[in-house]
Amino acid sequence: MAKLKPEMYRSAPDERRTIAYARVSSHDQKGDLERQKQVLELYCARQGWTFEMVSDLGSGINYQKKGLRRLLGEILDGHVGRLVITHKDRLLRFGAELVFAICEAKEVEVVILNQGEDTTFEENLAKDVLEIITVFSARLYGSRSGKNQKLLEGVKKAVEEAEGC
């Protein structure tokens, strides 16, 4: 009679995946989205990681983006072992820390490629305010209305003037 080997009956460990996530806010930034993807692909390849790319085109304060929802579902289901992003705000403009806490609880390594302080606090605040106004004015008036475009032009001008100070 053949000797039984218990290891023959064990299932292979379910390997958790690496997901690279890229996001831009608008269609005007599609070129930047492609550059983010290239940076993420090159970094993951240099590390020798097999990875999956997930990307979104939408506001950093929109929590309903298809890619983000898929990413969070995969993390919560325990299928992700590593999340790679180019900048913290590419994940979410507000609330990224909550996602990072979920990653920590699920033992997901988070790799942020550019953690340097590229912009000042004032510049980040101005960008955040502009994005909030853009999202809510688009919801109120419709993204193509002349009134909305005039409002956005005024806000952009004010932000540019504030950055020049």
OpenMM code with the backbone's topology and positions (N, CA, C; nanometers):
from openmm import Vec3, app, unit

residues = "MET ALA LYS LEU LYS PRO GLU MET TYR ARG SER ALA PRO ASP GLU ARG ARG THR ILE ALA TYR ALA ARG VAL SER SER HIS ASP GLN LYS GLY ASP LEU GLU ARG GLN LYS GLN VAL LEU GLU LEU TYR CYS ALA ARG GLN GLY TRP THR PHE GLU MET VAL SER ASP LEU GLY SER GLY ILE ASN TYR GLN LYS LYS GLY LEU ARG ARG LEU LEU GLY GLU ILE LEU ASP GLY HIS VAL GLY ARG LEU VAL ILE THR HIS LYS ASP ARG LEU LEU ARG PHE GLY ALA GLU LEU VAL PHE ALA ILE CYS GLU ALA LYS GLU VAL GLU VAL VAL ILE LEU ASN GLN GLY GLU ASP THR THR PHE GLU GLU ASN LEU ALA LYS ASP VAL LEU GLU ILE ILE THR VAL PHE SER ALA ARG LEU TYR GLY SER ARG SER GLY LYS ASN GLN LYS LEU LEU GLU GLY VAL LYS LYS ALA VAL GLU GLU ALA GLU GLY CYS".split()
positions = [
    Vec3(0.0837, -0.1173, 0.0000),
    Vec3(0.0000, 0.0000, 0.0000),
    Vec3(0.0890, 0.1247, 0.0000),
    Vec3(0.0534, 0.2227, -0.0848),
    Vec3(0.1322, 0.3461, -0.0973),
    Vec3(0.1127, 0.4330, 0.0256),
    Vec3(0.2210, 0.4956, 0.0642),
    Vec3(0.2175, 0.5839, 0.1805),
    Vec3(0.1495, 0.7165, 0.1421),
    Vec3(0.0544, 0.7612, 0.2225),
    Vec3(-0.0160, 0.8877, 0.1974),
    Vec3(0.0711, 1.0053, 0.2379),
    Vec3(0.0708, 1.1077, 0.1546),
    Vec3(0.1462, 1.2296, 0.1828),
    Vec3(0.0457, 1.3437, 0.2015),
    Vec3(0.0326, 1.3938, 0.3238),
    Vec3(-0.0671, 1.4982, 0.3495),
    Vec3(-0.0529, 1.6210, 0.2601),
    Vec3(0.0718, 1.6586, 0.2240),
    Vec3(0.0899, 1.7790, 0.1432),
    Vec3(0.0272, 1.7656, 0.0044),
    Vec3(0.0017, 1.6421, -0.0387),
    Vec3(-0.0620, 1.6213, -0.1688),
    Vec3(-0.2068, 1.6698, -0.1678),
    Vec3(-0.2653, 1.6785, -0.0519),
    Vec3(-0.4065, 1.7124, -0.0416),
    Vec3(-0.4315, 1.8581, -0.0022),
    Vec3(-0.3267, 1.9288, 0.0237),
    Vec3(-0.3420, 2.0705, 0.0587),
    Vec3(-0.3597, 2.1517, -0.0681),
    Vec3(-0.4499, 2.2469, -0.0602),
    Vec3(-0.4657, 2.3352, -0.1758),
    Vec3(-0.3523, 2.4368, -0.1758),
    Vec3(-0.3165, 2.4803, -0.2920),
    Vec3(-0.2104, 2.5808, -0.3042),
    Vec3(-0.2581, 2.7097, -0.2378),
    Vec3(-0.1666, 2.7779, -0.1714),
    Vec3(-0.2088, 2.9030, -0.1082),
    Vec3(-0.2585, 3.0011, -0.2124),
    Vec3(-0.3649, 3.0695, -0.1792),
    Vec3(-0.4235, 3.1681, -0.2696),
    Vec3(-0.3332, 3.2914, -0.2702),
    Vec3(-0.2612, 3.3116, -0.3771),
    Vec3(-0.1682, 3.4236, -0.3855),
    Vec3(-0.2460, 3.5536, -0.4053),
    Vec3(-0.2162, 3.6477, -0.3189),
    Vec3(-0.2836, 3.7771, -0.3294),
    Vec3(-0.2138, 3.8607, -0.4352),
    Vec3(-0.2914, 3.9407, -0.5056),
    Vec3(-0.2419, 4.0152, -0.6211),
    Vec3(-0.1881, 4.1525, -0.5846),
    Vec3(-0.1069, 4.2042, -0.6754),
    Vec3(-0.0631, 4.3433, -0.6712),
    Vec3(-0.1522, 4.4192, -0.7678),
    Vec3(-0.2093, 4.5289, -0.7203),
    Vec3(-0.2904, 4.6147, -0.8072),
    Vec3(-0.2261, 4.7519, -0.8126),
    Vec3(-0.2054, 4.7998, -0.9352),
    Vec3(-0.1574, 4.9361, -0.9582),
    Vec3(-0.2794, 5.0198, -0.9952),
    Vec3(-0.2979, 5.1324, -0.9260),
    Vec3(-0.4172, 5.2147, -0.9475),
    Vec3(-0.3766, 5.3538, -0.9948),
    Vec3(-0.4388, 5.3974, -1.1041),
    Vec3(-0.4140, 5.5302, -1.1600),
    Vec3(-0.5480, 5.6025, -1.1758),
    Vec3(-0.5450, 5.7362, -1.1574),
    Vec3(-0.6684, 5.8152, -1.1727),
    Vec3(-0.6328, 5.9567, -1.2147),
    Vec3(-0.7181, 6.0120, -1.3003),
    Vec3(-0.7150, 6.1549, -1.3305),
    Vec3(-0.8569, 6.2070, -1.3177),
    Vec3(-0.8689, 6.3392, -1.3056),
    Vec3(-0.9990, 6.3995, -1.2791),
    Vec3(-1.0853, 6.4198, -1.4028),
    Vec3(-1.0227, 6.4476, -1.5176),
    Vec3(-1.1037, 6.4847, -1.6340),
    Vec3(-1.0478, 6.4260, -1.7624),
    Vec3(-1.1311, 6.4319, -1.8674),
    Vec3(-1.0911, 6.3826, -1.9993),
    Vec3(-0.9720, 6.4607, -2.0535),
    Vec3(-0.9589, 6.5864, -2.0138),
    Vec3(-0.8459, 6.6685, -2.0586),
    Vec3(-0.7130, 6.6120, -2.0108),
    Vec3(-0.7145, 6.5273, -1.9089),
    Vec3(-0.5925, 6.4748, -1.8488),
    Vec3(-0.5628, 6.3301, -1.8907),
    Vec3(-0.6247, 6.2852, -1.9999),
    Vec3(-0.6030, 6.1464, -2.0434),
    Vec3(-0.4561, 6.1157, -2.0675),
    Vec3(-0.3809, 6.2145, -2.1169),
    Vec3(-0.2374, 6.1948, -2.1374),
    Vec3(-0.1668, 6.1666, -2.0068),
    Vec3(-0.2082, 6.2381, -1.9003),
    Vec3(-0.1497, 6.2156, -1.7683),
    Vec3(-0.1853, 6.0765, -1.7162),
    Vec3(-0.3052, 6.0302, -1.7462),
    Vec3(-0.3462, 5.8956, -1.7046),
    Vec3(-0.2548, 5.7922, -1.7693),
    Vec3(-0.2259, 5.8087, -1.8980),
    Vec3(-0.1374, 5.7155, -1.9665),
    Vec3(0.0038, 5.7200, -1.9078),
    Vec3(0.0511, 5.8400, -1.8731),
    Vec3(0.1842, 5.8512, -1.8112),
    Vec3(0.1869, 5.7828, -1.6750),
    Vec3(0.0797, 5.8011, -1.5953),
    Vec3(0.0724, 5.7330, -1.4652),
    Vec3(0.0794, 5.5822, -1.4833),
    Vec3(0.0037, 5.5308, -1.5794),
    Vec3(0.0029, 5.3870, -1.6045),
    Vec3(0.1422, 5.3383, -1.6428),
    Vec3(0.2106, 5.4139, -1.7287),
    Vec3(0.3448, 5.3743, -1.7703),
    Vec3(0.4408, 5.3709, -1.6518),
    Vec3(0.4331, 5.4726, -1.5656),
    Vec3(0.5197, 5.4776, -1.4469),
    Vec3(0.4920, 5.3577, -1.3568),
    Vec3(0.3648, 5.3292, -1.3342),
    Vec3(0.3272, 5.2163, -1.2484),
    Vec3(0.3721, 5.0834, -1.3092),
    Vec3(0.3500, 5.0673, -1.4399),
    Vec3(0.3904, 4.9436, -1.5069),
    Vec3(0.5408, 4.9231, -1.4974),
    Vec3(0.6171, 5.0285, -1.5236),
    Vec3(0.7624, 5.0188, -1.5190),
    Vec3(0.8104, 4.9853, -1.3778),
    Vec3(0.7525, 5.0515, -1.2774),
    Vec3(0.7936, 5.0258, -1.1389),
    Vec3(0.7645, 4.8813, -1.0991),
    Vec3(0.6425, 4.8361, -1.1264),
    Vec3(0.6053, 4.6994, -1.0886),
    Vec3(0.6917, 4.5971, -1.1615),
    Vec3(0.7190, 4.6222, -1.2889),
    Vec3(0.8028, 4.5297, -1.3665),
    Vec3(0.9442, 4.5251, -1.3095),
    Vec3(0.9984, 4.6404, -1.2716),
    Vec3(1.1333, 4.6439, -1.2150),
    Vec3(1.1408, 4.5695, -1.0815),
    Vec3(1.0295, 4.5673, -1.0092),
    Vec3(1.0266, 4.4952, -0.8822),
    Vec3(1.0061, 4.3450, -0.9032),
    Vec3(0.9716, 4.3070, -1.0257),
    Vec3(0.9463, 4.1666, -1.0555),
    Vec3(0.8074, 4.1214, -1.0141),
    Vec3(0.7162, 4.2166, -0.9959),
    Vec3(0.5807, 4.1837, -0.9506),
    Vec3(0.4888, 4.1588, -1.0696),
    Vec3(0.4068, 4.0574, -1.0579),
    Vec3(0.2949, 4.0397, -1.1493),
    Vec3(0.1845, 4.1292, -1.0949),
    Vec3(0.1243, 4.2092, -1.1800),
    Vec3(0.0277, 4.3073, -1.1299),
    Vec3(-0.0885, 4.3227, -1.2256),
    Vec3(-0.1906, 4.3872, -1.1740),
    Vec3(-0.3094, 4.4197, -1.2519),
    Vec3(-0.3271, 4.5711, -1.2458),
    Vec3(-0.3572, 4.6331, -1.3589),
    Vec3(-0.3767, 4.7784, -1.3641),
    Vec3(-0.5257, 4.8090, -1.3521),
    Vec3(-0.5589, 4.9016, -1.2625),
    Vec3(-0.6951, 4.9515, -1.2486),
    Vec3(-0.6854, 5.1025, -1.2615),
    Vec3(-0.7720, 5.1613, -1.3451),
    Vec3(-0.7663, 5.3064, -1.3618),
    Vec3(-0.9060, 5.3654, -1.3641),
    Vec3(-0.9108, 5.4932, -1.3324),
    Vec3(-1.0367, 5.5673, -1.3308),
    Vec3(-1.0182, 5.7035, -1.3934),
    Vec3(-1.1266, 5.7531, -1.4485),
    Vec3(-1.1336, 5.8884, -1.4999),
    Vec3(-1.2485, 5.9541, -1.4246),
    Vec3(-1.2160, 6.0364, -1.3259),
    Vec3(-1.3203, 6.0995, -1.2469),
    Vec3(-1.2626, 6.1724, -1.1273),
    Vec3(-1.3430, 6.2533, -1.0683),
    Vec3(-1.3026, 6.3375, -0.9564),
    Vec3(-1.2494, 6.2561, -0.8396),
    Vec3(-1.1528, 6.3155, -0.7703),
    Vec3(-1.0968, 6.2533, -0.6516),
    Vec3(-1.1902, 6.2557, -0.5328),
    Vec3(-1.3042, 6.3238, -0.5458),
    Vec3(-1.4019, 6.3225, -0.4368),
    Vec3(-1.5259, 6.2420, -0.4746),
    Vec3(-1.5184, 6.1710, -0.5870),
    Vec3(-1.6261, 6.0824, -0.6288),
    Vec3(-1.5914, 5.9413, -0.5820),
    Vec3(-1.6686, 5.8897, -0.4893),
    Vec3(-1.6430, 5.7580, -0.4329),
    Vec3(-1.7130, 5.6470, -0.5113),
    Vec3(-1.7807, 5.6818, -0.6197),
    Vec3(-1.8577, 5.5837, -0.6960),
    Vec3(-1.7888, 5.5414, -0.8249),
    Vec3(-1.6633, 5.5761, -0.8425),
    Vec3(-1.5915, 5.5392, -0.9643),
    Vec3(-1.5790, 5.3874, -0.9727),
    Vec3(-1.5973, 5.3354, -1.0926),
    Vec3(-1.5992, 5.1907, -1.1144),
    Vec3(-1.4695, 5.1234, -1.0680),
    Vec3(-1.3561, 5.1789, -1.1070),
    Vec3(-1.2281, 5.1187, -1.0698),
    Vec3(-1.2042, 5.1214, -0.9203),
    Vec3(-1.2373, 5.2340, -0.8558),
    Vec3(-1.2193, 5.2463, -0.7111),
    Vec3(-1.3063, 5.1452, -0.6372),
    Vec3(-1.4301, 5.1317, -0.6801),
    Vec3(-1.5208, 5.0359, -0.6154),
    Vec3(-1.4697, 4.8923, -0.6326),
    Vec3(-1.4202, 4.8629, -0.7508),
    Vec3(-1.3644, 4.7299, -0.7763),
    Vec3(-1.2416, 4.7060, -0.6879),
    Vec3(-1.1534, 4.8064, -0.6816),
    Vec3(-1.0331, 4.7965, -0.5991),
    Vec3(-1.0696, 4.7708, -0.4535),
    Vec3(-1.1623, 4.8487, -0.3988),
    Vec3(-1.2025, 4.8317, -0.2592),
    Vec3(-1.2651, 4.6950, -0.2351),
    Vec3(-1.3475, 4.6491, -0.3296),
    Vec3(-1.4079, 4.5165, -0.3166),
    Vec3(-1.3034, 4.4063, -0.3116),
    Vec3(-1.2030, 4.4172, -0.3977),
    Vec3(-1.0948, 4.3180, -0.4018),
    Vec3(-1.0142, 4.3201, -0.2716),
    Vec3(-0.9894, 4.4407, -0.2192),
    Vec3(-0.9157, 4.4516, -0.0920),
    Vec3(-0.9966, 4.3883, 0.0210),
    Vec3(-1.1244, 4.4247, 0.0290),
    Vec3(-1.2095, 4.3723, 0.1360),
    Vec3(-1.2274, 4.2211, 0.1272),
    Vec3(-1.2256, 4.1673, 0.0047),
    Vec3(-1.2389, 4.0225, -0.0130),
    Vec3(-1.1083, 3.9479, 0.0143),
    Vec3(-0.9999, 4.0226, 0.0401),
    Vec3(-0.8735, 3.9590, 0.0730),
    Vec3(-0.7921, 3.9126, -0.0467),
    Vec3(-0.8226, 3.9648, -0.1661),
    Vec3(-0.7537, 3.9219, -0.2868),
    Vec3(-0.6321, 4.0067, -0.3216),
    Vec3(-0.6102, 4.1164, -0.2471),
    Vec3(-0.5013, 4.2085, -0.2791),
    Vec3(-0.3957, 4.2028, -0.1695),
    Vec3(-0.2717, 4.1901, -0.2108),
    Vec3(-0.1605, 4.1901, -0.1162),
    Vec3(-0.0803, 4.3183, -0.1214),
    Vec3(-0.0939, 4.3909, -0.2348),
    Vec3(-0.0152, 4.5126, -0.2510),
    Vec3(-0.0914, 4.6092, -0.3411),
    Vec3(-0.0930, 4.7373, -0.3019),
    Vec3(-0.1531, 4.8451, -0.3806),
    Vec3(-0.0424, 4.9436, -0.4150),
    Vec3(-0.0289, 4.9763, -0.5437),
    Vec3(0.0748, 5.0684, -0.5886),
    Vec3(0.0079, 5.1880, -0.6545),
    Vec3(0.0423, 5.3101, -0.6083),
    Vec3(-0.0111, 5.4336, -0.6658),
    Vec3(0.1038, 5.5326, -0.6846),
    Vec3(0.0842, 5.6298, -0.7737),
    Vec3(0.1906, 5.7270, -0.7977),
    Vec3(0.1937, 5.8351, -0.6905),
    Vec3(0.0783, 5.8831, -0.6491),
    Vec3(0.0654, 5.9857, -0.5451),
    Vec3(-0.0540, 5.9501, -0.4572),
    Vec3(-0.0507, 5.9941, -0.3344),
    Vec3(-0.1608, 5.9667, -0.2412),
    Vec3(-0.2942, 6.0192, -0.2950),
    Vec3(-0.2935, 6.1377, -0.3545),
    Vec3(-0.4203, 6.1966, -0.3997),
    Vec3(-0.4729, 6.1333, -0.5283),
    Vec3(-0.3983, 6.0421, -0.5895),
    Vec3(-0.4501, 5.9713, -0.7070),
    Vec3(-0.5543, 5.8685, -0.6642),
    Vec3(-0.5474, 5.8250, -0.5409),
    Vec3(-0.6470, 5.7314, -0.4897),
    Vec3(-0.7769, 5.8076, -0.4630),
    Vec3(-0.7719, 5.9028, -0.3741),
    Vec3(-0.8849, 5.9893, -0.3405),
    Vec3(-0.8299, 6.1238, -0.2960),
    Vec3(-0.9021, 6.2288, -0.3258),
    Vec3(-0.8591, 6.3613, -0.2808),
    Vec3(-0.8795, 6.3724, -0.1296),
    Vec3(-0.9934, 6.3247, -0.0820),
    Vec3(-1.0243, 6.3233, 0.0615),
    Vec3(-1.0618, 6.1813, 0.0992),
    Vec3(-1.0101, 6.1317, 0.2084),
    Vec3(-1.0480, 5.9995, 0.2550),
    Vec3(-0.9481, 5.8900, 0.2217),
    Vec3(-0.8349, 5.9263, 0.1632),
    Vec3(-0.7352, 5.8243, 0.1304),
    Vec3(-0.6883, 5.7535, 0.2572),
    Vec3(-0.6810, 5.8269, 0.3685),
    Vec3(-0.6355, 5.7659, 0.4941),
    Vec3(-0.7282, 5.6526, 0.5378),
    Vec3(-0.8562, 5.6656, 0.5099),
    Vec3(-0.9512, 5.5592, 0.5431),
    Vec3(-0.9205, 5.4341, 0.4607),
    Vec3(-0.8922, 5.4531, 0.3326),
    Vec3(-0.8568, 5.3389, 0.2476),
    Vec3(-0.7263, 5.2768, 0.2969),
    Vec3(-0.6305, 5.3609, 0.3357),
    Vec3(-0.5044, 5.3084, 0.3872),
    Vec3(-0.5259, 5.2300, 0.5167),
    Vec3(-0.6195, 5.2743, 0.6015),
    Vec3(-0.6505, 5.2007, 0.7251),
    Vec3(-0.7122, 5.0650, 0.6922),
    Vec3(-0.7969, 5.0602, 0.5908),
    Vec3(-0.8555, 4.9325, 0.5469),
    Vec3(-0.7445, 4.8414, 0.4958),
    Vec3(-0.6525, 4.8991, 0.4185),
    Vec3(-0.5394, 4.8199, 0.3686),
    Vec3(-0.4572, 4.7629, 0.4836),
    Vec3(-0.4327, 4.8447, 0.5839),
    Vec3(-0.3561, 4.7972, 0.6993),
    Vec3(-0.4285, 4.6831, 0.7702),
    Vec3(-0.5600, 4.6983, 0.7882),
    Vec3(-0.6380, 4.5944, 0.8556),
    Vec3(-0.6396, 4.4648, 0.7745),
    Vec3(-0.6354, 4.4759, 0.6434),
    Vec3(-0.6380, 4.3586, 0.5555),
    Vec3(-0.4977, 4.3129, 0.5156),
    Vec3(-0.3958, 4.3727, 0.5802),
    Vec3(-0.2563, 4.3388, 0.5553),
    Vec3(-0.2171, 4.3570, 0.4091),
    Vec3(-0.2589, 4.4712, 0.3524),
    Vec3(-0.2242, 4.5074, 0.2159),
    Vec3(-0.1125, 4.6109, 0.2230),
    Vec3(-0.0012, 4.5809, 0.1589),
    Vec3(0.1096, 4.6750, 0.1525),
    Vec3(0.0717, 4.7876, 0.0563),
    Vec3(0.0904, 4.9117, 0.0980),
    Vec3(0.0623, 5.0269, 0.0122),
    Vec3(0.1957, 5.0889, -0.0282),
    Vec3(0.2179, 5.0997, -0.1590),
    Vec3(0.3402, 5.1587, -0.2130),
    Vec3(0.3010, 5.2875, -0.2841),
    Vec3(0.3518, 5.4007, -0.2335),
    Vec3(0.3270, 5.5310, -0.2954),
    Vec3(0.4598, 5.5754, -0.3561),
    Vec3(0.4635, 5.5859, -0.4877),
    Vec3(0.5894, 5.6123, -0.5563),
    Vec3(0.6439, 5.7521, -0.5310),
    Vec3(0.5579, 5.8523, -0.5289),
    Vec3(0.6037, 5.9898, -0.5098),
    Vec3(0.5439, 6.0445, -0.3817),
    Vec3(0.6202, 6.0382, -0.2742),
    Vec3(0.5718, 6.0872, -0.1463),
    Vec3(0.6277, 6.2240, -0.1123),
    Vec3(0.7102, 6.2769, -0.2005),
    Vec3(0.7722, 6.4063, -0.1745),
    Vec3(0.6701, 6.5187, -0.1731),
    Vec3(0.7083, 6.6270, -0.1098),
    Vec3(0.6227, 6.7450, -0.1048),
    Vec3(0.6467, 6.8276, -0.2308),
    Vec3(0.5713, 6.7970, -0.3361),
    Vec3(0.5868, 6.8690, -0.4615),
    Vec3(0.5207, 7.0063, -0.4567),
    Vec3(0.4192, 7.0200, -0.3744),
    Vec3(0.3431, 7.1444, -0.3708),
    Vec3(0.3313, 7.1919, -0.2264),
    Vec3(0.3013, 7.3204, -0.2128),
    Vec3(0.2853, 7.3770, -0.0798),
    Vec3(0.1457, 7.3465, -0.0274),
    Vec3(0.1281, 7.3691, 0.1006),
    Vec3(-0.0034, 7.3504, 0.1619),
    Vec3(-0.1067, 7.4386, 0.0929),
    Vec3(-0.0704, 7.5623, 0.0659),
    Vec3(-0.1631, 7.6567, 0.0027),
    Vec3(-0.2034, 7.6098, -0.1366),
    Vec3(-0.1061, 7.5567, -0.2132),
    Vec3(-0.1374, 7.5066, -0.3475),
    Vec3(-0.2314, 7.3870, -0.3405),
    Vec3(-0.2052, 7.2968, -0.2480),
    Vec3(-0.2948, 7.1812, -0.2310),
    Vec3(-0.4343, 7.2254, -0.1900),
    Vec3(-0.4421, 7.3215, -0.0987),
    Vec3(-0.5713, 7.3715, -0.0540),
    Vec3(-0.6462, 7.4364, -0.1702),
    Vec3(-0.5760, 7.5165, -0.2492),
    Vec3(-0.6397, 7.5812, -0.3637),
    Vec3(-0.6921, 7.4771, -0.4625),
    Vec3(-0.6148, 7.3734, -0.4899),
    Vec3(-0.6592, 7.2671, -0.5807),
    Vec3(-0.7805, 7.1940, -0.5238),
    Vec3(-0.7788, 7.1673, -0.3930),
    Vec3(-0.8912, 7.0990, -0.3296),
    Vec3(-1.0190, 7.1823, -0.3395),
    Vec3(-1.0076, 7.3110, -0.3107),
    Vec3(-1.1245, 7.4002, -0.3172),
    Vec3(-1.1766, 7.4068, -0.4600),
    Vec3(-1.0871, 7.4189, -0.5558),
    Vec3(-1.1278, 7.4242, -0.6963),
    Vec3(-1.1991, 7.2961, -0.7367),
    Vec3(-1.1480, 7.1821, -0.6939),
    Vec3(-1.2116, 7.0559, -0.7303),
    Vec3(-1.3501, 7.0437, -0.6668),
    Vec3(-1.3632, 7.0848, -0.5416),
    Vec3(-1.4941, 7.0808, -0.4751),
    Vec3(-1.5938, 7.1689, -0.5484),
    Vec3(-1.5527, 7.2903, -0.5804),
    Vec3(-1.6420, 7.3834, -0.6504),
    Vec3(-1.6788, 7.3279, -0.7875),
    Vec3(-1.5823, 7.2714, -0.8573),
    Vec3(-1.6082, 7.2151, -0.9900),
    Vec3(-1.7122, 7.1042, -0.9833),
    Vec3(-1.6938, 7.0115, -0.8900),
    Vec3(-1.7865, 6.8984, -0.8789),
    Vec3(-1.9274, 6.9458, -0.8443),
    Vec3(-1.9384, 7.0321, -0.7436),
    Vec3(-2.0715, 7.0729, -0.7010),
    Vec3(-2.1388, 7.1687, -0.7988),
    Vec3(-2.0617, 7.2541, -0.8647),
    Vec3(-2.1244, 7.3415, -0.9639),
    Vec3(-2.1689, 7.2608, -1.0851),
    Vec3(-2.0924, 7.1570, -1.1216),
    Vec3(-2.1335, 7.0708, -1.2321),
    Vec3(-2.2632, 6.9985, -1.1971),
    Vec3(-2.2766, 6.9575, -1.0737),
    Vec3(-2.4000, 6.8904, -1.0320),
    Vec3(-2.5173, 6.9863, -1.0305),
    Vec3(-2.4930, 7.1106, -0.9893),
    Vec3(-2.6016, 7.2083, -0.9819),
    Vec3(-2.6466, 7.2578, -1.1177),
    Vec3(-2.5522, 7.2909, -1.2031),
    Vec3(-2.5847, 7.3604, -1.3264),
    Vec3(-2.5639, 7.2787, -1.4524),
    Vec3(-2.5087, 7.1627, -1.4409),
    Vec3(-2.4766, 7.0848, -1.5597),
    Vec3(-2.3402, 7.1254, -1.6113),
    Vec3(-2.2618, 7.0292, -1.6493),
    Vec3(-2.1219, 7.0567, -1.6826),
    Vec3(-2.1048, 7.1407, -1.8079),
    Vec3(-2.2080, 7.1545, -1.8928),
    Vec3(-2.1923, 7.2284, -2.0170),
    Vec3(-2.2584, 7.3665, -2.0136),
    Vec3(-2.3206, 7.4029, -1.9050),
    Vec3(-2.3918, 7.5307, -1.9028),
    Vec3(-2.2953, 7.6482, -1.9043),
    Vec3(-2.3366, 7.7548, -1.9697),
    Vec3(-2.2554, 7.8760, -1.9769),
    Vec3(-2.2328, 7.9377, -1.8394),
    Vec3(-2.3345, 7.9301, -1.7551),
    Vec3(-2.3231, 7.9853, -1.6198),
    Vec3(-2.2146, 7.9126, -1.5410),
    Vec3(-2.2123, 7.7806, -1.5536),
    Vec3(-2.1122, 7.7012, -1.4838),
    Vec3(-1.9722, 7.7332, -1.5350),
    Vec3(-1.9576, 7.7444, -1.6671),
    Vec3(-1.8263, 7.7745, -1.7247),
    Vec3(-1.7754, 7.9100, -1.6764),
    Vec3(-1.8640, 8.0084, -1.6680),
    Vec3(-1.8261, 8.1419, -1.6210),
    Vec3(-1.7824, 8.1356, -1.4737),
    Vec3(-1.8568, 8.0596, -1.3932),
    Vec3(-1.8217, 8.0426, -1.2523),
    Vec3(-1.6840, 7.9770, -1.2391),
    Vec3(-1.6613, 7.8712, -1.3165),
    Vec3(-1.5335, 7.8010, -1.3099),
    Vec3(-1.4175, 7.8899, -1.3538),
    Vec3(-1.4387, 7.9695, -1.4579),
    Vec3(-1.3334, 8.0596, -1.5035),
    Vec3(-1.2975, 8.1598, -1.3943),
    Vec3(-1.3990, 8.2121, -1.3246),
    Vec3(-1.3742, 8.3062, -1.2146),
    Vec3(-1.2982, 8.2415, -1.1003),
    Vec3(-1.3356, 8.1181, -1.0659),
    Vec3(-1.2684, 8.0479, -0.9569),
    Vec3(-1.1241, 8.0155, -0.9960),
    Vec3(-1.1037, 7.9683, -1.1192),
    Vec3(-0.9683, 7.9367, -1.1650),
    Vec3(-0.8798, 8.0612, -1.1623),
    Vec3(-0.9352, 8.1736, -1.2046),
    Vec3(-0.8591, 8.2983, -1.2039),
    Vec3(-0.8196, 8.3364, -1.0611),
    Vec3(-0.9134, 8.3222, -0.9673),
    Vec3(-0.8858, 8.3536, -0.8277),
    Vec3(-0.7778, 8.2621, -0.7707),
    Vec3(-0.7825, 8.1336, -0.8052),
    Vec3(-0.6827, 8.0376, -0.7578),
    Vec3(-0.5454, 8.0708, -0.8147),
    Vec3(-0.5412, 8.1033, -0.9440),
    Vec3(-0.4139, 8.1392, -1.0069),
    Vec3(-0.3553, 8.2644, -0.9434),
    Vec3(-0.4412, 8.3618, -0.9131),
    Vec3(-0.3935, 8.4840, -0.8488),
    Vec3(-0.3403, 8.4543, -0.7086),
    Vec3(-0.4090, 8.3628, -0.6370),
    Vec3(-0.3668, 8.3267, -0.5013),
    Vec3(-0.2323, 8.2526, -0.5050),
    Vec3(-0.2133, 8.1690, -0.6069),
    Vec3(-0.0874, 8.0950, -0.6183),
    Vec3(0.0277, 8.1889, -0.6521),
    Vec3(-0.0017, 8.2976, -0.7216),
    Vec3(0.1026, 8.3925, -0.7595),
    Vec3(0.1514, 8.4788, -0.6446),
    Vec3(0.0775, 8.4814, -0.5341),
    Vec3(0.1150, 8.5654, -0.4192),
    Vec3(0.2333, 8.5116, -0.3447),
] * unit.nanometer
topology = app.Topology()
chain = topology.addChain("A")
for resn in residues:
    res = topology.addResidue(resn, chain)
    for name in ("N", "CA", "C"):
        topology.addAtom(name, app.Element.getBySymbol(name[0]), res)
